Amino acid sequence: MTRLCITVTGSTMAEVRARRDAASGLADLVEVRLDGVSDGDPAGAVAGRTTPVIVACHPAWEGGRFDGPEDARRRLLASALDAGADHVDVEWRAGFDELVTGVRRDRVIVSNHVFDGVPADLDERYRAMRSTGAGVVKIAVEPRRLSELAPLIALSERIKGDRAVLLGMGPRGLATRVLSARLGSAWTYAGGEAAVGQVPAAKMIDEFHVRRVTANTDVYGIVGSPVFHSLSPIMHNAGFADAGIDAVYVPLDATDADDALEGAALFDVMGMSVTAPLKVDLMSRVGRVDAVAARVGALNTLRRVGDGWEATNTDVAGFLAPLKSGTILHGRLVTILGAGGAARAAVVALSDAGAILSVSARRPDAAAAIAALGRGTVTPFPPPAGSWQVLVNTTPVGMDGFDEASPIDPRLLAGGSLVYDLVYWPPVTRLMSDAQRAGCRTLGGLPMLVAQAERQFEWWTGLTPRAGLFDEAARARMEGSAFRPAQHE
């Protein structure tokens, strides 16, 4: 079982202690950060604890907020040891060798944080840090590509049995936090509040079910960029837990197709959801592509077969699923906004349903290529009022809702019947609210997202998720947090 350390910060000791005590009910350890605290008190950080405490005071030169004299920081950490802290975190580069002495050295974590990629001398650093005699060696790196984690994972294999914490920072290091048991880490870290720059503790516990993850847990994920705010993890992890499957689904932020496949190999990923910008790029890299994905010219789902991958596209069935009740598409004029991967799936789905298709995009050549998939035509961008009965938005315009953007002027919605916006956050987009005022029925993107995810889960596991489970999980996440998604999936 993965042990979880929750990091707390604050501007005063009263604030830090309150957050420490709040985190104690969720954590196996609490890291109390004293850098940035105006009245930092090592004894106060430890007194009254109900969960083991790590005291840290990181300097500005290693990503922290302490900018005072190093002697003062040394005394603070020594005082934390004297006060009975379960651990203190001492930066390797600080040279506070006198803290790593005698019986107290088992309580010292010697750490190194690297914010500009993965250093070439990773093994040498580890050996030097281990030679200090500290009880725990912690190395945190921030990879610029997912595949840059290879040396960290290789190091974890060579030091099995050592008391160490190896992890990646930033979006491309997230998987290492969830999969810390794979790296043999003594524990993993989560943030008690957004200021820490870590994955929130609630997300680690409720979404990734991190305590269930072991070295033998199967790994699935969503690959693309950015993917941190995707709803897919909460849906698929709910499905695995409900079905009693020992698996976890993680975000895999990849810069390109090569990075995606190399990263998947590092973590022995069994299956992947694929989102922008890789749905088309990965097509040529896959050994087997089923008929649906081949027709669409884009994939959204991969599963491992031997040493390779096979692909499908569940967006087509997912797109149609919400339209089966109350909407007849055969013979209707349907215009699709956009010419990306989601538009490809929509064209194929609507063509099969017998719709009369047109595609409207800023680039007419891209619109023509998409329209050809379903024997459709190209219409100007934006499409004229009265030229369609059903309008489908496959662009990301309006995704986060903060700028209240819409892909077309509201005056162009007059005379339409249905507007289907594949954007799923906010639940009612500016386009949808404009359409409602124009007398159109509307449909948001969440039902499609849920339907395509359910089909992915079935394709990977052979099991059908419990009815309503994925929808419940997604809505709970959307309604219970300050949620900002990043891309169409």
N, C-alpha and C positions, 0 to 999 in steps of 0.2 A: 504494500500500500504506500502511496506517495504521501510524504509528510509536507505540510504547507506552512511556510513562514510568511506572515503578513507584516508588511512594512508600514509604520505610521510616522507621520511628521507633524509639525505644528510650529507656531511662533512662540508659544509659552509652554512651560512645564505642565500647567493645568490642562492645556489643550492636548498635549502629547499623552499625558497619563489617562485622560478620558478616552482617547482613541485607543490607547493600549488596552484598557479594560474592555472596551467594546469589541475589539478584535479577538480578545482571548477566548470568547465563546466559539469562534470559528477556526482558530489557528492551533497548530501544534507548537509553534514558536511565534513570538512577536519580535520584530526588529524595531527598536526605538531609535530613531534618527535624531541626534542632538544638534547636528549642523543646522543652522537657521533658527535655533531656539534662543530667545533673548536671555533667558535665565536658566541656561542648561545646568542640570543637576544630576550627575551620574547616580547618586544614591537614590534620588527621587524616581529615576527611571526604573529602578529595581524594586524599591520598597512596595510591598503590598501586592506583588504580582501573583497571579494564579496560573500563569502559563510561563514556561521558560522564556527568558528575555535575552536578545542579542542587543548590545549597545553599540551603535556606530556613530561616527562623526566625520563624515567624508569631506575632505578639503575641496576647494574650487578646482584645484588642478587634477582632481580625479572625479569630476562630475558632481561634487557636492556643493554645499552652501557655506562651508566654514572658510572664512578668509582672514582669520587671525594668525598669531604666531604659532609655529609648529610646537614649541615647548608647551604652550597652553593646551594644545590638542593632545599631546603626549600625557600630560598630567590628568586630563579629563578621562582618557581611556584607562590609565592606571587606577584612577579612583573608582571607575566602574568595576574593575576586577576586584579591588579592595572591598567594594560594597556587596560583592557576591553575584555579579552578573553571570548568567549561565555561559555567555560567550561575549567577547568583544571582537569587532571587525577592525583589523589593522591593515592598512594598505602596504603591500610589499615594497613599493617604492619609497615609503616613508622612512624606512630604516630604523624603526622602533624596536631594535633587536632585544633590548632589555626587557620588553614586555613578554617575550617568548622564552621564559625561563622557568625551571623547576616544575612543580606540580601544576602551576597555573597555565602552562603552555597548552594543555589539552583543551582549555577554554578559549584559546585564541584562534580566530579565523584570519588567516593571511590571504588578502584579496588583491586582485588585479582587474581593473576595468578598462577595456579598450574600446574606444568609440569610433574608430576609423577603419573598420574591417577586422580581419582575423590575422594576427601577427604570424610571420613565417617561422618564428622561433618558439612556437607554442610549447613544444615538448621541453625545450631548454628552460623556459620560464617555469613550467610546472616542477621540474627537478629542483631548480633553485628555491622555489617557494616551499617545496616539501622538505628541503634540507634545513629550513629554519627550525624545524621541530614543532611547528604549530599543529594543533589538533586537527584543524580543517583547512584545506586549501580551496579557495574559491576563485574561479576565473570566469569573467563575464565579457563577452565580445559582441560587437554589433556588426553583423555581416551586411555587406552591400548587395549580395546575391544570396539566395537560398542555398545554392551549392557551395558557397564559401564555408558552410558549417562542416564540411567534410573533415578538416583536421581536428576540430573539436570532438567529433564523434569517433574518429580514429583514436584520439587520445583517451577517450572514455573506455575504449576496448582494452587499451594497454595498461590502464591503472585500476582495473576491476579489483574491488576489495579495499581500495584506499578510501579514507574518509575525505570526500571532496564534493564540491558543488561546481558543476560545469553548466553554463547556460548562455543562451544568445539573447541579446537585447534588441529592442526595436521590432518592427512588424515581421522581419524575416527571421527573427530569433524566437518568435512566439512558440513554435512547435516544441522547442527544447524545454520550455517551462512546463508545458502539459505532459511531455514525454520524459520528464526528468528521471523516471525509473529506468528508462532505456539507457540513459547515460550513467546509471549507477550513482546518481547524486544523493547526498544525505538528506536533502530536502529541496523544495522549489520555493520560489518567491512570488508573492502577489502584492498588489498595492492596496492599502487601506483607503486611499483617496487618490483622485486624479493627479494631484501634484507630483506624486512619486514617479510617474512615467512608466509604471508597470501595469500589467493586466489587473483589472479590478478583482478583488477577492471573490465577490459574488459571481463574477463571470467564470472564474476558475472552478468554483464549487458547483454552481447551479447549471452552468452551460456545458462545461467540459467534464464535469464529474471527476475532477482530478484525483480524488482519493481512491477511485476504483482502478486507476491506471497502474499497471505493473509492467515489468520488463517483457511480459509475454502477451500483452494486450495488442490485438490487431489494430492497425492504423488506417483510417480513411481521411479524406480531406477535400477542401475546396482550393483549387489552384487558379491563380490569376493575380491581378493587382489593380487596386487595393482590395483586400478581402477581410480585413479585421472586423468590420461591422456586419458581415454577412449573417443572415438568419439561418443559413444552412446548418451550422454546428448545433444550434439549439434544437432543431428539428431532428437531425439524424442521431444526435446523442440521446435524445428522449426515446427515439425508436430502439436504439441498442439496449438502453436500460430496461425499457418495457418488455422487450423480447428476451432479456437475460443473455444477451450476446456480449462477450468480453471484447469490446471494440471501442475505439474513441475516434472522433472526427474533429480535425483541427484545420485552421486556416494555414495555407501554404502560399505565402506571397512571393510570386516568382516574376522575374524581370522579362523572361521570354520563354519560348518552348524548350530550349536546351536546359535552362535553369529549372523549369518545371519537372522535367523527366529526371534530371540529376538529383534534384531535391527529393523527389519521390523515392528514388533508389536508396538514398541515405537513410530514410526512415522505414524502408520496406513497406511502402504504402500499398494497400490491397485494392483500393478503388478511389477514384477522384471525381468530384464535380468540377466542371471547367467553366469559368466565366471569362469576361472580357479581360485582356484582349487576345485570348488564346484559342477561342473556339474554332477558328479557321486554321491558324498557324499549326496546331497540333495534328491536323488531319493527315499530313504527309509523313508524320512520325510514328504512326500507329500501324501495327501489323494487320489487324482485322478491323474493318469498318462495316457495320451492318447496313442494310438497304436504306433505312430511314436516314441515317447520318450521311450516307453517300449521296442521296437525293438532295438533302438540304445543303450539302457542301460545308457543313459545320457539325461539330460534335459538342456535347455538353456533359458526357459521362464516359469514364474509362474504368475498366477493371483489369486486374492483372491476370494474364494467362501465361503460365510458365515464366519465361524471361522477358515476355513482351506484354503488349496491351491490346485489348479490343475495345471498340468504341460504339456508342449508340447516341441517339439524340432524343431525350425525353421531353424536350420543349414542344414538339409537335403535338403529342397527346396532351401535355399539360396545358397548352394554349386552348385546345378545344374543350377540355373538361368543364370549365365554368360556363360555357356557352350551350351546353346540352339542355339546360332548363330554360325554356321561354324564348329562345332566339333561333330562328330558322335562317340559315345562311344561304341556302341554295337560291341562286338567281339574284341575290342582292348585290348592290354596288358597294364594294368595300375598298377603302383607300388605306394604305399602310404608310405611316410616317416613319422615315428612317431607312437605312440600308446596311445595318450591321447584322451580327449573328442572330439576334432575336427576330429581325425582320425576315431572315431566311426561313426560320422555322414557321413564322406566321404565314408566309406565302404558301408554303407547302401544305400546311394545315387547312387554310382557307380554300386552296385549289381543290383539295380532296373533298371539301364540304360543298363544292359547287358554286362558290361565290364568283362574282365578276370582279376581277382584281385590277387595281392600279396601285402604283408605288410612287410616293412623293418624297424626294430627298433633295438636299442642297446640291448634290452632285448628280446630274442627270445620267452620267455613264454608270455610276454605282446603282442608281435606281433601275436602270435598264437591265443590268446583270441580275438583280434580285427578282425583278418582274418576270424574267425569262424562266425562272424556276417553276412558275405556276401559270404560264401562258397568259401573263398579265400585261398591262400597258403602263406607260410612264405618264404621270400627270404633273403639272407644274407644282413648284413649292413656293408658297403654301397652296394646298388644293383649294380651288374656288368654292364658295358657298353653293350648296345645292348639287354638287358633283358627286356626292356620296350619301349612302344611307347608314353605313357603319364606318367609323373612323377608328383605326388602331394606332396608338402611339407606341413605337418601339424605341424611341430615343430616350436618353436619360434626362432630358430637360424637365425640370420640376422635381427632381429626385429628392432633394433634402427639404424642400418646402420653405427654406429660410428666405429665399429671394422671391418666392411666389411666382416663379417663371412658368410660362406656358409655351409650347412649341408653335402655336398659331394664334392669330388675333381672334378674340371671342366673336367678332362679327362674322367670321367665316363658318361658325357652327350652326347658323340658322338653317333650318330645313333638314337637319340630320335626325337619325332615329336613335343610334347607340354610339357612345364613345367608350372604347375599351383602352384604358391606359395601363400599360404593363409596368409602370412605376408602382411600387408597393409601399413606399413611404414618402410623404405622409399618406394615410389611408384615403383621404380626399385631396387630390392634387388641385392646383389652380386650373388645369385643363378640365378636370371633372366638375369643379364648381361652376366654371364658365358654361360648360355643356348643360348642366342642370338648369341654369338660368335661361338657356336657349331652348329648353323643352326636350332635351335628349335624356334618355336613360344612360346610366353610367355603370362601368365595371372597373374596379381597380386591379392591380397586378398580384395581390397576395394569393387569391385562389389559384392562379396559374403557378406561382412559385411553389405552393404547397403540393399541387397535383404533380408537377414534374419531379419534385423531391421524393414523393411517395413511390413513383415509378423507379427512380434511381435505387431506392432502398430495396425494392423488390428484385431488381436486376442484380444487385450485389449479393443479397442474402437468400433469395428464394422465399422470403416471408413478406406478407402484406402488413403494413403498419396498422395498428388498431385504428378504427374509424375515428376521425376527428383529432387524433393525437398530435399530428404535425401542425394542424391549424391552431390548436390550443397552445402549443409550445410557442409558435411564432407570435401569436397575439399577446401572450403573457409577456414575452420579451419586449414587444413594441409598446405595450401599455404600461410596463413597469419600470422603464428606464429612459434616460435621455438618449434615444437611439438615433444614430446617423449612419445610414447605409452608404455604400460607396459606389456600387455598380449594379447594372442589371445582372441577373444570374441566368 
